[in-house]
């Protein structure tokens, strides 16, 4: 059956999920919701004791482990390849950079701009998401390219 004039070709979910960037957004979105929920939970229950930065660090600690499993398996499909420990160390180091950015931006938004910590963290998530995508793609789950076949024997 031919598409009617003016109709758009339909994209299947599996075709969309074949794109690593789409998988990153989906898994990253899930992880962001989990990480933000952990931040809110810690802030509302223990924030008066540990402060908003304590809530931030606690949510990162838990969130990194969850994110590693999800991104390694689904986003970058690196499960079964490479060294899991090395991947985790690289992954965690990308999150340390994101955490450093977050540690600077969150207090600026809270202390100088005057935003509520929950709102400030929601804004900060946008910046750290970009940092983490490029860090994970080009560092955490980087794999050496397969060597090309030796063409020297074909030249004779």
Buried (B, 14 or more C-beta within 10 A) or exposed (E): EEEEEEEEEEEEEEEEEEEBEBBBBBBBEBBBEBBBEBBBBBBEEEBEEBEBBBBBBBBBEBBBEBBBBBBBEBBBEBEEEBEBEEBBEBBBEBBEBBBEBBBEBBBEBBEEEEBEBBEBBBEBBEEBBEBBBEBBBEEBBBEEEEEEEEEEEEEE
